[in-house]
Amino acid sequence: MRLKFTAVILLSIIIAGCAELRQIAEQLDSPRPLTNQEVIDGLKQALTIGADSAASGLSATDGYYRDQAVRILLPPEAQVITENLSLIPGGKKLIDDVILRINRAAEDAAKEAAPVFAAAVRNMTIQDGFAILRGENDAATQYLRSATWNELYGLYQPRIKNSIDRPIAGNISTGESWDVLTGQWNRIANSAMGRMSDLKPVDVELDRYLTERALDGLFLKLAEQEELIRTNPAARVTDLLRRVFGQG
């Protein structure tokens, strides 16, 4: 009888021990809550990887020029310039050369974009991190756009302006042709007859327009990288990224 009682006690202890071990195992298997630091570190990794990829892709030769999604073209208001130049021998090549130079200038500027992004990443706060993690698929891109636009504009604009200031046909640059065209058009549009005809003046600063299109392309590529990390597990190339975005 005593032996049977002892066996029952031992069996109870074993069962209780197994239940406890199972509970411990379940706790180990279940994901622990993310810490604030993990969120920040994970977001910084994602932003750094995405920004480096976007900048390096666009800074390569033809990074802008051969990608129809980001290729920089003259503004629609320049159509009259391109149409008239196309009528003269070699005119189309002149236009193509201008477009190529503009895109080459943007590719050159993109080489310096990664350090600008890196500085913004270092300054990210815990509040920024959680807002990005819980935000839309481009929340990180929008954060970087807000934090870096002015500095990136300062990198891109001088290169773009230098490109359009180079002489082309008749020793006249793209910028000068643009100023002449818009000046003549605006005189007509602002005249009494122009106002009666409801003509609208053209108020487009060419270098500003082209610089903004170049930056739009940069952030488009960054948004693509961010969405990839958020939605495609294969793009989460570190354990921390898998943990942060797997639970986000």
C-alpha positions in Angstrom: 0.0 0.0 0.0 2.8 2.3 1.0 4.6 1.5 -2.3 1.5 2.3 -4.3 1.1 5.6 -2.5 4.7 6.5 -3.2 4.2 5.6 -6.9 1.2 7.9 -7.1 3.1 10.7 -5.6 6.0 10.3 -8.0 3.7 10.1 -10.9 2.0 13.3 -9.8 5.3 15.1 -9.5 6.4 13.9 -13.0 3.1 15.0 -14.5 3.3 18.4 -12.8 6.9 18.7 -14.0 5.9 17.9 -17.5 3.2 20.5 -17.4 5.6 23.1 -16.1 8.1 22.2 -18.8 5.4 22.4 -21.4 4.4 25.9 -20.1 8.0 27.0 -20.2 8.4 25.7 -23.7 5.3 27.5 -24.8 6.6 30.7 -23.3 9.9 30.3 -25.1 8.1 29.7 -28.4 5.8 32.7 -28.1 7.2 36.0 -29.4 8.2 38.4 -26.6 7.0 42.0 -26.9 9.2 44.3 -28.9 11.2 46.7 -26.8 11.4 50.4 -27.8 15.0 50.0 -28.6 14.3 47.0 -30.9 11.7 49.0 -32.8 14.1 51.9 -33.3 17.1 49.7 -34.3 14.9 47.7 -36.7 13.5 50.8 -38.3 17.0 52.3 -38.6 18.2 49.1 -40.3 15.3 49.1 -42.7 15.8 52.8 -43.6 19.5 52.4 -44.0 19.1 49.3 -46.3 16.3 50.9 -48.3 18.0 54.3 -48.7 21.4 52.7 -49.7 19.6 50.6 -52.3 17.6 53.4 -53.7 20.6 55.8 -53.9 23.1 53.3 -55.3 20.6 52.2 -58.0 20.0 55.7 -59.2 23.6 56.8 -58.9 24.7 54.1 -61.4 25.1 55.0 -65.0 21.6 55.2 -66.6 20.1 54.8 -63.1 17.7 57.7 -64.0 18.1 57.8 -67.7 17.1 54.2 -68.6 14.3 53.9 -65.9 11.1 55.2 -67.4 9.6 55.5 -63.9 12.1 58.2 -62.9 13.6 59.5 -66.1 13.7 63.3 -66.0 12.1 65.1 -68.9 11.6 68.7 -69.7 8.4 70.2 -68.4 5.3 70.0 -70.6 5.5 73.7 -71.3 8.8 73.1 -73.2 7.0 71.2 -75.9 7.1 74.2 -78.3 11.0 74.2 -77.9 11.3 70.5 -78.6 8.9 70.7 -81.5 10.8 73.6 -83.2 14.2 72.1 -82.6 13.1 68.8 -84.0 12.4 70.5 -87.3 16.1 71.5 -87.9 18.8 69.0 -88.9 20.3 67.4 -85.7 17.6 69.0 -83.6 16.3 65.8 -82.1 19.8 64.8 -81.1 20.3 68.1 -79.4 17.1 67.5 -77.3 18.2 64.0 -76.5 21.6 65.3 -75.4 19.9 67.8 -73.1 17.8 65.1 -71.5 20.8 62.8 -71.1 22.9 65.5 -69.4 20.1 66.3 -67.0 19.7 62.7 -66.0 23.5 62.3 -65.7 23.6 65.3 -63.4 20.9 63.6 -61.2 22.8 60.3 -61.2 25.9 62.2 -60.0 24.0 63.9 -57.2 22.5 60.6 -56.1 25.9 59.4 -55.1 25.8 61.8 -52.2 22.3 61.0 -51.1 23.1 58.0 -48.8 25.1 60.1 -46.2 22.2 62.6 -46.0 19.7 59.7 -45.3 22.1 58.2 -42.8 22.1 61.5 -40.7 18.3 61.6 -40.7 18.2 57.9 -39.6 20.5 58.7 -36.6 18.2 61.4 -35.5 15.1 59.2 -35.4 13.2 59.3 -32.1 11.2 56.5 -30.4 8.0 58.4 -31.3 9.1 58.5 -34.9 9.9 54.8 -34.9 6.5 53.7 -33.6 4.7 56.1 -35.9 6.6 54.6 -38.9 6.1 51.0 -37.8 2.3 51.5 -37.5 2.0 53.7 -40.5 1.3 53.2 -44.2 3.7 51.3 -46.4 5.6 54.5 -47.2 5.6 56.0 -43.7 9.4 55.7 -43.4 9.8 57.2 -46.9 7.6 60.2 -45.9 9.7 60.6 -42.7 12.9 60.8 -44.7 11.4 63.0 -47.3 10.4 65.5 -44.7 13.8 65.3 -42.9 16.1 65.4 -45.9 14.3 67.2 -48.8 16.0 70.6 -48.3 19.5 69.2 -48.0 19.1 66.9 -50.9 17.7 69.7 -53.0 20.9 71.6 -52.2 22.9 68.7 -53.6 20.9 68.1 -56.7 20.0 71.7 -57.8 23.5 73.0 -58.7 24.2 69.9 -60.8 20.9 70.2 -62.7 21.4 73.9 -63.2 25.0 73.4 -64.5 23.6 70.9 -67.0 20.9 73.2 -68.4 23.4 76.1 -68.5 25.7 74.4 -71.0 25.4 75.8 -74.5 23.7 73.7 -77.2 22.5 74.9 -80.6 23.8 78.3 -81.7 25.8 78.6 -78.4 22.5 79.0 -76.6 21.8 76.9 -73.5 18.6 75.0 -72.6 18.1 77.5 -69.7 18.5 80.5 -72.0 16.1 79.0 -74.6 13.6 78.4 -71.8 13.8 82.0 -70.5 13.3 83.4 -74.0 10.4 81.1 -74.7 8.6 81.8 -71.5 9.4 85.5 -71.6 7.8 85.9 -75.1 4.8 83.7 -74.1 4.2 85.6 -70.9 4.2 89.0 -72.7 1.4 87.7 -74.9 -0.5 86.0 -72.1 -0.3 89.2 -69.9 -1.4 91.5 -72.8 -5.0 92.7 -73.0 -5.6 90.3 -75.9 -4.0 87.4 -74.0 -6.2 88.0 -71.0 -9.3 88.2 -73.2 -8.3 84.9 -74.7 -7.8 83.5 -71.2 -4.1 82.6 -71.8 -2.1 81.6 -68.7 1.4 82.8 -68.1 4.0 80.1 -67.7 5.7 80.3 -64.3 8.1 77.4 -64.2 11.7 77.8 -63.0 13.4 75.1 -65.1 16.2 74.1 -62.7 13.7 73.9 -59.8 11.2 71.8 -61.8 13.9 69.4 -62.9 15.4 69.1 -59.5 12.1 68.3 -57.9 11.4 65.6 -60.5 14.8 64.1 -59.7 14.0 64.0 -56.0 10.6 62.6 -56.7 12.3 59.8 -58.5 14.7 59.2 -55.5 11.8 58.9 -53.0 9.8 56.7 -55.4 12.6 54.2 -55.4 13.0 54.5 -51.6 9.2 53.9 -51.2 9.5 50.7 -53.3 12.3 49.4 -51.1 10.3 50.2 -47.9 7.2 48.4 -49.2 9.3 45.4 -50.1 10.7 45.1 -46.6 7.2 45.5 -45.1 5.4 43.1 -47.3 8.0 40.5 -48.4 9.6 38.4 -45.7 12.4 37.5 -48.1 13.5 41.1 -48.1 14.0 41.1 -44.3 17.6 40.2 -44.5 18.4 40.4 -40.8 17.0 38.8 -37.7 16.0 42.2 -36.3 14.1 43.1 -39.4 12.2 39.8 -39.3 11.3 40.4 -35.7 10.3 44.0 -36.0 8.3 43.8 -39.3 7.0 40.3 -38.5 5.2 41.7 -35.5 4.5 45.1 -36.9 
